[in-house]
Amino acid sequence: MHILIIGAAGMLGRKLSDALVRRGHLRGSDIDKLTLVDVVEPSPAPAWPEGVTFIRTDLTRPGAAAGLLEDAPDVIFHMAAIVSADAEANFEKGYQVNLDGTRALFEAVRLKGSGNGSYRPRLVFTSSIVVFGEPFPETIPDSFFTTPLTSYGTQKAIGELLLADYSRRGFFDGVGIRLPTITVRPGKPNKAASGFFSSILREPLVGQEAVLPVGEDVRHWFASPRSAIQFILRAAEIDTGAMGARRSLTMPGLCATVGEEIEALRRVAGKAAADLIRREPDPIIASIIKGWPQRFDASRAEALGFQAEKSFDEIIRIHIEDELDGAVQS
């Protein structure tokens, strides 16, 4: 089996690559080739085993997507994106990467299959809960209409529509997964508006200060990186016949406030860690977050075997186990 990961240098891309190397199989077949793609190389560069190849390219470059399909990958994970705040601040860049790059990939798959009609890969597209915009019901069902209030959300919503239509036409077998805000993200902060949800836990756990730009009453939908990888792998293996025409699923998650996040940090790591959070209101971040959804009914995804954490204590402990070797700084 040949697997292609686009966006492989990002946090989830690296974790997915590692998980697939460890597993060695997907969809009942051994993985004999894994192609990793991004506009930048992973840093630090991993020592990949035989059968793993990294290609540095940009989907928006003419011919780039077609070149990635020469060996007809059986499963394609499309995870490349400009994140929320960056897409909002850089309008043209956001549409070029998040929409034009996605359309280029989908078209390349369609055109490759048009030659003999036999090429129809499973394509997993990572979307986001920000495809939904207010006003919201108290709990948002999976079938709630998509009216995003950010450019990033709009780009992802368009990607979901394209995914459904190209799947309907039989060009590929697509599954879109709307990810919760992934917390705690390891490494350095990125340009996502949601980055503070991770930083107010990640930095205090290693004895560093963190900035909280919104009020503690802000409520949101969360899952750990460990759950996110399981979501992505599960999306590659489910029977899409059970999905019908609606090819995008809202992933399970944990509904919690920032205050509940901080209380969990206090329980797991102590008062000294929680005291490292510094309140500095940022009206721009607050305005972006204000239009985001808070609570979902993910029963459709749960019925298909997707699962997430039930408490923020669990999410924090997963970060400690996976990223801090099971210990925190005291």
ROLOMI-760199 format. One record per residue: x, y, z of N, C-alpha, C in turn. Coordinates in steps of 0.1 Angstrom, whole numbers, padded with zeros to 4 digits, always signed. Layout:
BEGIN
XYZXYZXYZ;...
//
This chain:
BEGIN
+0008-0012+0000+0000+0000+0000+0009+0012+0000;+0005+0022-0008+0012+0035-0009+0003+0046-0002;+0009+0053+0007+0001+0064+0014+0008+0077+0012;+0000+0087+0009+0005+0101+0007+0000+0110+0017;+0009+0117+0024+0005+0127+0035+0009+0141+0030;+0000+0149+0028+0002+0163+0024+0001+0172+0036;+0011+0179+0040+0011+0187+0052+0019+0179+0063;+0028+0171+0058+0035+0162+0067+0045+0168+0077;+0048+0181+0075+0058+0187+0084+0051+0194+0096;+0038+0195+0095+0030+0201+0107+0030+0191+0118;+0025+0196+0130+0024+0188+0142+0017+0175+0140;+0004+0176+0134-0003+0164+0132+0003+0155+0121;+0008+0162+0111+0014+0154+0100+0026+0146+0105;+0034+0151+0114+0045+0144+0119+0040+0132+0128;+0030+0135+0136+0025+0124+0145+0018+0113+0137;+0011+0117+0126+0005+0107+0118+0016+0099+0111;+0026+0105+0106+0037+0097+0099+0043+0087+0109;+0046+0092+0121+0052+0083+0131+0042+0071+0134;+0029+0074+0135+0019+0064+0138+0019+0053+0127;+0019+0058+0115+0018+0049+0104+0031+0040+0103;+0043+0046+0105+0055+0038+0105+0054+0027+0116;+0049+0031+0128+0048+0021+0139+0038+0010+0136;+0027+0014+0130+0017+0004+0127+0021-0005+0116;+0026+0001+0105+0030-0007+0094+0019-0012+0085;+0007-0009+0088-0004-0013+0079-0016-0004+0080;-0025-0004+0070-0037+0004+0070-0047-0002+0061;-0059-0002+0064-0070-0008+0056-0067-0022+0052;-0061-0029+0062-0059-0044+0060-0047-0047+0051;-0039-0037+0047-0028-0040+0039-0015-0034+0045;-0004-0041+0043+0009-0036+0047+0013-0023+0040;+0019-0014+0047+0024-0001+0041+0038-0004+0035;+0039-0003+0022+0052-0005+0016+0059+0008+0011;+0050+0019+0011+0055+0031+0006+0048+0043+0013;+0055+0052+0019+0049+0063+0026+0056+0076+0020;+0048+0084+0013+0053+0097+0008+0048+0109+0016;+0058+0117+0021+0055+0128+0029+0058+0141+0021;+0048+0150+0022+0049+0162+0014+0046+0174+0022;+0054+0185+0020+0051+0198+0026+0060+0209+0020;+0057+0221+0023+0064+0232+0017+0077+0234+0024;+0079+0229+0036+0091+0229+0044+0094+0215+0049;+0107+0213+0051+0111+0200+0057+0108+0199+0072;+0105+0187+0077+0103+0186+0091+0116+0190+0099;+0115+0196+0110+0126+0201+0118+0124+0196+0132;+0134+0189+0138+0145+0183+0132+0142+0172+0122;+0150+0170+0112+0147+0159+0102+0148+0146+0108;+0137+0138+0107+0137+0124+0113+0145+0115+0105;+0149+0104+0111+0156+0093+0105+0146+0083+0100;+0140+0085+0088+0129+0077+0083+0135+0063+0079;+0127+0053+0081+0131+0040+0076+0129+0038+0061;+0134+0027+0056+0132+0025+0042+0117+0025+0038;+0115+0030+0026+0101+0031+0021+0094+0044+0024;+0101+0053+0032+0096+0066+0035+0103+0077+0027;+0096+0085+0019+0102+0095+0011+0096+0109+0014;+0104+0119+0015+0099+0133+0018+0101+0141+0005;+0091+0148+0001+0091+0157-0011+0087+0171-0007;+0096+0180-0010+0093+0194-0007+0087+0201-0019;+0074+0204-0018+0067+0211-0029+0055+0218-0024;+0049+0226-0033+0037+0234-0030+0026+0231-0039;+0015+0226-0033+0003+0222-0041-0002+0233-0051;+0001+0246-0047-0004+0256-0056+0005+0258-0068;+0016+0252-0069+0025+0253-0081+0019+0244-0092;+0018+0250-0104+0013+0242-0115+0020+0228-0117;+0012+0218-0118+0017+0204-0120+0022+0197-0107;+0022+0204-0096+0028+0198-0084+0019+0186-0079;+0006+0189-0079-0003+0178-0074-0003+0166-0083;-0003+0168-0096-0002+0157-0105+0010+0148-0103;+0021+0155-0101+0034+0148-0098+0034+0139-0086;+0026+0143-0076+0025+0135-0064+0017+0122-0066;+0009+0122-0077+0001+0110-0079+0006+0101-0090;+0019+0103-0094+0024+0094-0104+0024+0079-0100;+0026+0076-0088+0026+0062-0083+0013+0058-0077;+0002+0066-0080-0011+0062-0076-0013+0058-0061;-0011+0067-0052-0012+0064-0038-0026+0059-0035;-0027+0049-0026-0040+0042-0023-0048+0051-0013;-0041+0058-0004-0047+0066+0006-0040+0080+0006;-0048+0091+0006-0042+0104+0006-0048+0111+0018;-0039+0116+0026-0043+0125+0038-0039+0139+0034;-0050+0147+0032-0047+0162+0029-0049+0170+0042;-0038+0174+0047-0037+0181+0060-0031+0195+0059;-0027+0199+0047-0020+0211+0045-0029+0223+0046;-0026+0233+0053-0034+0245+0055-0027+0257+0061;-0032+0269+0058-0028+0281+0065-0038+0282+0076;-0033+0284+0089-0042+0283+0100-0050+0296+0102;-0059+0295+0112-0070+0305+0113-0066+0320+0113;-0058+0324+0123-0055+0338+0123-0046+0343+0112;-0038+0334+0107-0029+0337+0095-0038+0338+0083;-0048+0330+0081-0057+0331+0070-0065+0343+0070;-0068+0348+0082-0076+0360+0084-0068+0372+0081;-0055+0372+0085-0046+0383+0083-0041+0384+0069;-0040+0373+0062-0034+0372+0049-0045+0366+0039;-0054+0374+0035-0066+0369+0028-0062+0362+0015;-0053+0367+0007-0050+0360-0006-0042+0347-0003;-0033+0348+0006-0025+0336+0010-0034+0325+0015;-0044+0328+0023-0053+0318+0028-0061+0311+0017;-0067+0319+0008-0074+0313-0003-0065+0305-0012;-0053+0310-0015-0044+0303-0024-0041+0289-0018;-0038+0288-0005-0033+0276+0000-0045+0267+0004;-0055+0272+0011-0066+0264+0017-0076+0261+0006;-0078+0269-0004-0088+0266-0014-0082+0262-0027;-0073+0270-0033-0067+0267-0046-0059+0254-0045;-0051+0252-0034-0043+0240-0032-0052+0228-0031;-0062+0229-0024-0072+0218-0022-0078+0214-0036;-0083+0224-0043-0089+0222-0056-0079+0216-0066;-0067+0220-0065-0056+0215-0074-0054+0200-0071;-0054+0196-0058-0053+0182-0055-0065+0174-0060;-0076+0178-0057-0088+0171-0061-0089+0169-0076;-0086+0180-0083-0086+0179-0098-0075+0169-0103;-0064+0169-0097-0053+0160-0101-0058+0146-0099;-0065+0143-0088-0070+0129-0086-0080+0126-0097;-0089+0135-0100-0099+0133-0110-0093+0130-0123;-0084+0138-0127-0078+0137-0140-0070+0124-0141;-0063+0120-0131-0056+0107-0131-0065+0095-0133;-0077+0096-0127-0086+0085-0128-0094+0085-0141;-0094+0097-0148-0101+0098-0161-0094+0090-0172;-0082+0086-0170-0075+0078-0180-0080+0064-0182;-0082+0057-0170-0087+0044-0171-0099+0041-0162;-0102+0051-0154-0114+0050-0146-0113+0041-0134;-0101+0035-0132-0099+0026-0121-0093+0032-0108;-0087+0044-0110-0081+0050-0098-0091+0058-0090;-0093+0053-0077-0103+0059-0068-0098+0058-0054;-0088+0066-0050-0082+0065-0037-0092+0069-0025;-0089+0065-0013-0095+0071-0001-0088+0084+0001;-0095+0095+0003-0090+0108+0005-0095+0113+0018;-0087+0115+0028-0091+0121+0041-0087+0136+0041;-0097+0144+0044-0095+0159+0044-0098+0164+0058;-0088+0170+0064-0089+0176+0077-0096+0190+0076;-0108+0190+0081-0116+0203+0081-0115+0208+0096;-0125+0216+0099-0125+0223+0112-0139+0226+0117;-0141+0227+0130-0154+0231+0135-0157+0245+0132;-0148+0253+0127-0151+0267+0124-0158+0269+0111;-0162+0257+0104-0171+0259+0093-0185+0263+0098;-0187+0262+0111-0200+0267+0116-0198+0281+0122;-0209+0289+0121-0208+0303+0126-0221+0306+0133;-0220+0315+0143-0232+0319+0150-0243+0326+0142;-0255+0326+0146-0260+0321+0159-0261+0306+0160;-0258+0300+0172-0258+0286+0174-0269+0282+0183;-0274+0269+0181-0282+0263+0192-0273+0259+0203;-0278+0255+0214-0270+0252+0226-0260+0241+0222;-0265+0231+0215-0257+0220+0210-0259+0219+0195;-0248+0218+0188-0248+0219+0173-0248+0205+0168;-0259+0201+0160-0259+0188+0154-0250+0187+0142;-0247+0175+0138-0238+0173+0127-0243+0179+0114;-0256+0180+0113-0263+0185+0101-0265+0200+0101;-0260+0207+0111-0262+0221+0112-0256+0228+0100;-0263+0238+0095-0258+0245+0082-0245+0252+0085;-0236+0252+0075-0223+0259+0076-0224+0273+0072;-0222+0282+0081-0222+0297+0078-0210+0303+0086;-0198+0300+0081-0186+0304+0088-0184+0319+0089;-0178+0324+0099-0176+0338+0101-0161+0342+0100;-0153+0333+0095-0139+0337+0092-0135+0332+0078;-0124+0337+0073-0120+0333+0060-0115+0318+0060;-0109+0314+0071-0104+0301+0073-0116+0291+0073;-0126+0294+0080-0138+0286+0081-0145+0285+0067;-0145+0296+0060-0151+0296+0047-0143+0287+0037;-0130+0288+0038-0121+0279+0029-0123+0265+0033;-0125+0261+0045-0127+0247+0049-0141+0243+0045;-0151+0251+0046-0164+0248+0042-0165+0245+0027;-0158+0253+0019-0158+0251+0005-0151+0238+0002;-0140+0235+0009-0133+0222+0007-0142+0210+0010;-0151+0211+0021-0161+0201+0024-0170+0199+0012;-0175+0209+0006-0185+0208-0005-0178+0202-0017;-0166+0205-0020-0159+0199-0031-0156+0184-0028;-0152+0181-0016-0150+0167-0012-0163+0159-0014;-0174+0164-0010-0187+0157-0012-0190+0155-0027;-0188+0165-0035-0192+0164-0049-0182+0155-0057;-0169+0156-0054-0160+0147-0061-0162+0133-0057;-0166+0131-0044-0169+0117-0040-0182+0112-0046;-0192+0121-0047-0204+0117-0054-0202+0113-0068;-0193+0120-0075-0190+0117-0089-0181+0105-0091;-0176+0099-0079-0168+0087-0080-0153+0090-0083;-0148+0102-0082-0134+0106-0085-0125+0101-0074;-0130+0101-0062-0123+0095-0050-0133+0092-0040;-0128+0085-0029-0137+0081-0018-0133+0090-0006;-0140+0101-0005-0136+0111+0005-0143+0110+0018;-0135+0114+0029-0140+0116+0042-0134+0129+0048;-0143+0138+0052-0139+0150+0059-0141+0149+0074;-0131+0153+0081-0132+0153+0096-0131+0167+0101;-0141+0172+0108-0140+0185+0114-0134+0183+0128;-0121+0188+0129-0114+0186+0141-0118+0196+0151;-0119+0192+0164-0119+0202+0175-0106+0210+0176;-0106+0219+0185-0093+0226+0188-0084+0216+0195;-0072+0213+0188-0063+0202+0194-0054+0208+0205;-0056+0202+0216-0049+0207+0228-0045+0195+0237;-0033+0195+0241-0022+0205+0241-0013+0203+0229;-0012+0213+0221-0002+0212+0210+0012+0213+0215;+0021+0204+0211+0035+0205+0215+0042+0215+0207;+0055+0218+0211+0063+0226+0203+0060+0241+0205;+0064+0249+0195+0063+0263+0196+0049+0268+0191;+0044+0279+0196+0031+0284+0192+0031+0287+0177;+0019+0284+0171+0017+0288+0157+0009+0300+0155;+0004+0303+0143-0004+0315+0141-0019+0313+0143;-0023+0302+0148-0037+0299+0150-0043+0308+0161;-0055+0313+0158-0061+0322+0169-0064+0313+0181;-0065+0300+0180-0068+0291+0191-0055+0287+0199;-0044+0292+0195-0031+0288+0200-0030+0289+0216;-0037+0299+0221-0036+0302+0236-0042+0290+0244;-0052+0283+0238-0058+0272+0245-0047+0262+0249;-0037+0260+0240-0026+0251+0244-0015+0258+0252;-0012+0270+0249-0001+0277+0255-0003+0279+0270;-0016+0281+0274-0018+0283+0289-0017+0271+0297;-0015+0259+0290-0012+0247+0296+0003+0243+0294;+0007+0244+0281+0020+0239+0277+0031+0246+0284;+0031+0259+0284+0042+0267+0290+0042+0265+0306;+0031+0267+0313+0032+0265+0327+0036+0251+0332;+0034+0241+0324+0038+0227+0327+0053+0226+0327;+0060+0235+0320+0075+0235+0321+0081+0247+0328;+0072+0254+0336+0077+0265+0344+0078+0278+0337;+0071+0280+0326+0072+0292+0319+0058+0300+0319;+0059+0313+0318+0047+0321+0318+0039+0319+0305;+0026+0321+0305+0018+0321+0293+0008+0332+0294;+0004+0337+0282-0006+0348+0281-0020+0343+0278;-0030+0347+0285-0044+0344+0282-0050+0356+0277;-0054+0356+0263-0060+0368+0257-0075+0370+0258;-0082+0360+0264-0096+0360+0265-0101+0358+0279;-0114+0359+0282-0119+0357+0295-0120+0342+0298;-0121+0339+0311-0121+0325+0315-0135+0319+0313;-0145+0327+0309-0158+0321+0306-0159+0317+0291;-0149+0318+0283-0149+0314+0269-0150+0298+0269;-0160+0293+0262-0162+0279+0261-0159+0274+0247;-0153+0262+0246-0149+0257+0233-0149+0241+0233;-0145+0236+0222-0146+0221+0219-0132+0216+0217;-0128+0206+0225-0113+0202+0225-0112+0187+0223;-0100+0183+0218-0095+0170+0218-0080+0170+0218;-0074+0159+0223-0059+0159+0223-0053+0155+0210;-0040+0158+0208-0033+0153+0196-0034+0138+0194;-0034+0131+0205-0035+0116+0204-0049+0112+0198;-0059+0119+0203-0072+0116+0197-0073+0120+0182;-0067+0131+0179-0067+0136+0165-0061+0126+0156;-0050+0120+0160-0044+0110+0151-0053+0098+0149;-0060+0094+0160-0069+0083+0159-0081+0086+0150;-0085+0099+0151-0096+0103+0142-0092+0101+0127;-0080+0106+0124-0075+0106+0110-0073+0092+0105;-0068+0083+0114-0066+0069+0110-0079+0062+0108;-0089+0065+0117-0102+0059+0116-0109+0063+0103;-0107+0076+0100-0113+0081+0087-0108+0074+0075;-0096+0069+0076-0090+0062+0064-0096+0048+0063;-0102+0043+0074-0106+0028+0074-0121+0026+0075;-0129+0036+0078-0144+0034+0079-0150+0030+0066;-0162+0024+0067-0170+0021+0055-0178+0034+0052;-0174+0040+0041-0181+0053+0037-0195+0050+0032;-0199+0038+0030-0213+0035+0026-0222+0039+0037;-0217+0039+0050-0226+0042+0061-0227+0057+0063;-0220+0065+0055-0220+0080+0056-0230+0086+0047;-0234+0079+0036-0243+0085+0026-0236+0096+0019;-0244+0106+0015-0239+0118+0007-0232+0128+0016;-0234+0128+0029-0227+0137+0038-0214+0132+0042;-0203+0137+0035-0190+0131+0036-0181+0138+0047;-0187+0148+0054-0179+0154+0065-0185+0151+0079;-0177+0148+0088-0182+0144+0102-0176+0154+0112;-0184+0158+0122-0179+0166+0133-0173+0156+0143;-0161+0157+0147-0154+0148+0156-0159+0150+0170;-0159+0139+0178-0162+0140+0192-0151+0149+0199;-0155+0155+0210-0146+0163+0218-0151+0166+0232;-0144+0174+0239-0147+0178+0252-0151+0193+0252;-0163+0196+0258-0168+0210+0259-0163+0215+0272;-0156+0226+0272-0150+0231+0285-0148+0246+0283;-0147+0253+0295-0144+0267+0295-0129+0269+0297;-0123+0280+0294-0110+0283+0298-0107+0282+0313;-0117+0286+0321-0116+0285+0335-0115+0270+0339;-0123+0262+0333-0122+0247+0336-0108+0241+0332;-0103+0247+0321-0090+0243+0316-0079+0246+0327;-0080+0258+0332-0071+0263+0343-0072+0255+0356;-0084+0252+0359-0087+0244+0371-0081+0230+0370;-0082+0224+0358-0076+0211+0355-0061+0212+0356;-0055+0222+0351-0040+0224+0353-0037+0225+0367;-0045+0232+0375-0042+0233+0389-0042+0220+0396;-0052+0212+0393-0053+0198+0399-0042+0189+0395;-0038+0190+0382-0027+0181+0377-0013+0185+0381;-0011+0198+0380+0003+0203+0381+0005+0213+0393;-0006+0217+0400-0004+0225+0412-0007+0240+0409;-0009+0247+0420-0012+0261+0420-0001+0269+0414;+0012+0265+0416+0023+0273+0410+0022+0274+0395;+0018+0262+0389+0017+0262+0374+0006+0271+0370;-0006+0270+0376-0017+0279+0372-0014+0294+0374;-0006+0297+0384-0002+0311+0386+0007+0317+0376;+0012+0309+0367+0021+0314+0356+0013+0320+0344;+0000+0319+0345-0009+0324+0334-0011+0339+0337;-0008+0347+0327-0009+0362+0328-0021+0366+0319;-0030+0374+0324-0041+0378+0317-0038+0391+0309;-0039+0391+0296-0037+0402+0287-0047+0402+0276;-0059+0408+0278-0069+0408+0268-0065+0412+0254;-0069+0405+0244-0066+0408+0230-0079+0409+0223;-0084+0421+0219-0097+0422+0213-0098+0415+0199;-0087+0414+0192-0087+0408+0179-0089+0393+0181;-0082+0386+0189-0083+0372+0192-0097+0370+0198;-0102+0378+0207-0115+0376+0213-0126+0377+0203;-0125+0386+0193-0135+0387+0183-0136+0375+0173;-0124+0369+0170-0124+0357+0162-0130+0346+0170;-0126+0344+0182-0131+0332+0190-0146+0334+0193;-0151+0346+0194-0165+0348+0197-0174+0341+0187;-0170+0341+0174-0179+0335+0164-0177+0320+0162;-0169+0314+0171-0167+0299+0170-0177+0291+0178;-0180+0279+0174-0190+0271+0181-0184+0265+0194;-0193+0260+0203-0188+0257+0216-0191+0242+0220;-0202+0237+0215-0207+0223+0219-0213+0216+0208;-0210+0203+0206-0215+0196+0195-0222+0183+0199;-0231+0178+0191-0236+0165+0191-0229+0157+0181;-0219+0149+0185-0210+0142+0176-0215+0127+0175;-0228+0124+0177-0232+0110+0178-0230+0103+0164;-0231+0110+0153-0229+0104+0140-0215+0098+0139;-0205+0106+0143-0191+0101+0143-0189+0090+0153;-0195+0092+0165-0193+0082+0176-0199+0069+0171;-0210+0069+0164-0216+0056+0159-0206+0049+0149;-0197+0057+0143-0188+0051+0133-0174+0048+0140;-0174+0049+0153-0162+0044+0161-0152+0055+0165;-0155+0068+0163-0146+0079+0167-0149+0082+0182;-0138+0084+0189-0139+0087+0204-0129+0097+0208;-0132+0105+0219-0123+0115+0224-0123+0115+0239;-0115+0124+0245-0113+0124+0260-0126+0129+0266;-0128+0126+0279-0139+0130+0287-0136+0141+0297;-0124+0144+0299-0120+0154+0309-0107+0162+0305;-0106+0174+0310-0093+0181+0307-0081+0176+0315;-0084+0170+0326-0073+0163+0334-0067+0152+0325;-0075+0145+0318-0070+0134+0309-0062+0140+0297;-0067+0152+0292-0060+0158+0281-0046+0163+0285;-0045+0169+0297-0032+0173+0302-0023+0162+0305;-0028+0151+0311-0020+0139+0314-0014+0133+0301;-0022+0133+0291-0018+0128+0278-0006+0136+0273;-0007+0149+0274+0005+0158+0270+0017+0155+0278;+0015+0153+0291+0027+0150+0300+0033+0136+0296;+0025+0126+0293+0030+0113+0289+0037+0114+0276;+0030+0120+0266+0035+0120+0252+0047+0129+0249;+0047+0141+0256+0056+0151+0253+0067+0155+0264;+0063+0151+0276+0072+0155+0288+0078+0143+0295;+0077+0131+0289+0082+0119+0294+0076+0116+0308;+0063+0120+0309+0056+0116+0321+0059+0125+0334;+0066+0136+0332+0070+0144+0344+0067+0159+0340;+0064+0167+0350+0063+0182+0348+0073+0189+0357;+0076+0201+0353+0086+0209+0361+0079+0214+0374;+0085+0213+0385+0080+0217+0398+0087+0230+0403;
//
